[in-house]
């Protein structure tokens, strides 16, 4: 018997990224649309899970996805994380495009399944969900926008800062020698839950361009017109975090990291 293990192929890693992003978007956006207020339109109904439930849904999907597919692909499920890891020297730049495409496809498939389920909903459920923005990210105090009425500046600052902290946590807990490998998915999921608890009232919480794209494509013109904010600034936060981690926490002259070092063991 050989002790060597076969590394996952590029195709296998991309499928894992698509599956993980599908789970993240379906679990998080699906909870926001189906369960945040239940029955639909009943804001004060105790059956709805509210902001806390949605935040937990995003966190739990990351925990499950990271344990299931992290050992295969690294469990990014988010273009901002992929680019942040590359900036930190923990992921190959040449592989970023494939990962990002897989993540966007996985997220879009998840919201497409939600739409297919919604077609069989009662009382124009799908039309109402789309009229409400389909759990898309937004800013401003119009019919569609920030749940708390926060403006563009608040969304930009919050997305940069909270994405940066998210990526810094990921880089810390998945470090090859300093990380806590067995508990890394739990730490990452709890961090994402905390971020959503803070960020949902501000802009419905992105920190993930794939999640934002997936919701906006079914949310209508208003979410699509604001989508650029939730693509650009999470990526800015991820890149800043990667560069900061590399400058502060990685010894100068250390060997480049491999794919395995970015994976959740």
HULIN-V868573 format. One record per residue. RES is the residue in three letters. PSI is psi in whole degrees, -180 to 180 (* if undefined). OMEGA is omega in radians with two decimals (* if undefined). Layout:
# HULIN-V868573
RES | PSI | OMEGA
RES | PSI | OMEGA
This chain:
# HULIN-V868573
UNK | 142 | -3.12
UNK | 143 | 3.09
UNK | -7 | -3.11
UNK | 147 | 3.10
UNK | 145 | 3.14
UNK | 127 | 3.11
UNK | 142 | 3.12
UNK | 143 | 3.09
UNK | 166 | 3.10
UNK | -43 | 3.14
UNK | -41 | 3.12
UNK | -42 | 3.12
UNK | -40 | -3.13
UNK | -40 | 3.08
UNK | -42 | 3.11
UNK | -41 | 3.10
UNK | -41 | 3.13
UNK | -42 | 3.13
UNK | -44 | -3.14
UNK | -40 | 3.13
UNK | -38 | 3.04
UNK | -50 | -3.12
UNK | -44 | -3.14
UNK | -49 | -3.08
UNK | -44 | -3.13
UNK | -44 | -3.14
UNK | -45 | -3.08
UNK | -54 | -3.14
UNK | -38 | 3.10
UNK | -42 | 3.08
UNK | -42 | 3.13
UNK | -39 | -3.06
UNK | -41 | -3.05
UNK | -33 | -2.90
UNK | -14 | -3.09
UNK | -46 | 2.99
UNK | 120 | -3.11
UNK | 130 | -0.10
UNK | 162 | -3.07
UNK | 133 | 3.11
UNK | 0 | 3.13
UNK | 86 | -2.98
UNK | -36 | -3.05
UNK | 10 | -3.08
UNK | 127 | -3.10
UNK | -12 | 3.10
UNK | -24 | 3.12
UNK | 146 | -3.08
UNK | -17 | 3.07
UNK | -165 | -3.12
UNK | -41 | -3.10
UNK | -42 | 3.12
UNK | -41 | 3.12
UNK | -43 | 3.12
UNK | -44 | 3.11
UNK | -36 | 3.13
UNK | -45 | 3.10
UNK | -43 | -3.14
UNK | -43 | -3.11
UNK | -38 | 3.13
UNK | -35 | 3.10
UNK | -42 | 3.11
UNK | -51 | -3.10
UNK | -46 | -3.12
UNK | -39 | -3.12
UNK | -40 | 3.09
UNK | -38 | -3.07
UNK | -46 | -2.99
UNK | -6 | 3.10
UNK | -43 | 3.13
UNK | -16 | -3.14
UNK | -53 | -3.00
UNK | -12 | -3.00
UNK | -15 | 3.06
UNK | 47 | 3.13
UNK | -60 | 3.11
UNK | 25 | -2.98
UNK | 119 | 3.14
UNK | -34 | 3.14
UNK | -36 | 3.09
UNK | -45 | 3.13
UNK | -48 | -3.12
UNK | -34 | 3.09
UNK | -41 | 3.09
UNK | -38 | 3.10
UNK | -42 | 3.13
UNK | -29 | 3.13
UNK | -4 | -3.10
UNK | 17 | -3.10
UNK | 2 | -3.13
UNK | 145 | -3.08
UNK | 129 | 3.13
UNK | -36 | -3.07
UNK | -19 | -3.12
UNK | -3 | -3.04
UNK | -40 | -3.08
UNK | -46 | 3.13
UNK | -44 | 3.12
UNK | -45 | -3.09
UNK | -41 | 3.09
UNK | -46 | 3.13
UNK | -41 | 3.14
UNK | -44 | 3.14
UNK | -42 | 3.12
UNK | -45 | 3.12
UNK | -43 | 3.12
UNK | -43 | -3.14
UNK | -37 | 3.07
UNK | -37 | -3.14
UNK | -47 | 3.13
UNK | -28 | 3.05
UNK | -41 | 3.08
UNK | -40 | 3.08
UNK | -42 | 3.09
UNK | -44 | 3.14
UNK | -40 | 3.07
UNK | -43 | -3.11
UNK | -25 | 3.10
UNK | -26 | -3.12
UNK | 12 | 3.11
UNK | 166 | -3.12
UNK | 162 | 3.02
UNK | 45 | 3.09
UNK | 41 | -3.08
UNK | -47 | -3.07
UNK | -45 | 3.13
UNK | -41 | 3.13
UNK | -40 | 3.12
UNK | -41 | 3.13
UNK | -37 | 3.07
UNK | -30 | 3.12
UNK | 5 | 3.10
UNK | -3 | 3.08
UNK | 44 | 3.12
UNK | 29 | 3.13
UNK | 163 | 3.04
UNK | 150 | -3.14
UNK | 169 | 3.10
UNK | 164 | -3.11
UNK | 172 | -3.01
UNK | 26 | 3.10
UNK | -168 | 3.11
UNK | -36 | 3.00
UNK | 138 | 3.10
UNK | -145 | -3.12
UNK | 131 | 3.06
UNK | -31 | 3.14
UNK | 5 | 3.12
UNK | 19 | -3.13
UNK | 147 | -3.06
UNK | -173 | -3.08
UNK | -45 | -3.11
UNK | -41 | 3.12
UNK | -42 | 3.14
UNK | -42 | -3.12
UNK | -50 | -3.11
UNK | -47 | -3.09
UNK | -42 | -3.11
UNK | -41 | 3.12
UNK | -51 | -3.04
UNK | -47 | -3.06
UNK | -34 | 3.03
UNK | -41 | 3.13
UNK | -46 | 3.13
UNK | -37 | 3.10
UNK | -47 | -3.14
UNK | -38 | 3.09
UNK | -41 | 3.09
UNK | -45 | -3.13
UNK | -46 | 3.12
UNK | -35 | 3.14
UNK | -49 | -3.02
UNK | -15 | 3.10
UNK | 11 | -3.14
UNK | 142 | -3.03
UNK | -33 | -3.09
UNK | -28 | -3.09
UNK | -11 | -3.05
UNK | 167 | 3.07
UNK | 82 | -2.91
UNK | -47 | -3.04
UNK | -31 | -3.09
UNK | 1 | -3.08
UNK | -47 | 3.14
UNK | -36 | 3.12
UNK | -44 | 3.12
UNK | -41 | 3.14
UNK | -44 | 3.14
UNK | -41 | 3.11
UNK | -37 | 3.10
UNK | -43 | 3.12
UNK | -37 | 3.06
UNK | -48 | 3.13
UNK | -44 | 3.13
UNK | -43 | -3.14
UNK | -36 | 3.09
UNK | -37 | 3.11
UNK | -42 | -2.85
UNK | -24 | -3.12
UNK | -47 | 3.14
UNK | -21 | -3.09
UNK | -52 | -3.09
UNK | 21 | -3.13
UNK | 11 | 2.95
UNK | 104 | 3.02
UNK | -83 | -2.94
UNK | 18 | -3.08
UNK | 102 | -3.13
UNK | -33 | 3.14
UNK | -40 | 3.09
UNK | -42 | -3.11
UNK | -43 | 3.11
UNK | -44 | -3.08
UNK | -40 | 3.14
UNK | -41 | -3.03
UNK | -31 | -3.10
UNK | -20 | 3.06
UNK | 2 | -3.07
UNK | -14 | 3.11
UNK | -175 | -3.03
UNK | -40 | -3.08
UNK | -51 | 3.07
UNK | -38 | 3.13
UNK | -35 | -3.14
UNK | -24 | -3.14
UNK | -3 | -3.02
UNK | -33 | -3.08
UNK | -34 | -3.13
UNK | -39 | -3.02
UNK | 3 | 2.90
UNK | -49 | -3.01
UNK | -51 | -2.90
UNK | -31 | 2.92
UNK | -38 | 3.10
UNK | -41 | 3.07
UNK | -46 | 3.12
UNK | -42 | 3.12
UNK | -44 | 3.13
UNK | -43 | 3.12
UNK | -42 | 3.14
UNK | -42 | 3.12
UNK | -45 | 3.13
UNK | -40 | 3.14
UNK | -44 | 3.12
UNK | -43 | -3.12
UNK | -38 | -3.11
UNK | -36 | -3.00
UNK | -35 | -2.91
UNK | -4 | 3.11
UNK | 130 | 3.14
UNK | 138 | 3.13
UNK | 138 | 3.13
UNK | 7 | 3.12
UNK | 157 | -3.11
UNK | 147 | 3.08
UNK | 145 | 3.13
UNK | 155 | 3.08
UNK | 176 | 3.07
UNK | -40 | -3.04
UNK | -30 | -3.09
UNK | -20 | 3.11
UNK | -4 | -3.09
UNK | 150 | 2.99
UNK | 115 | -3.08
UNK | * | *
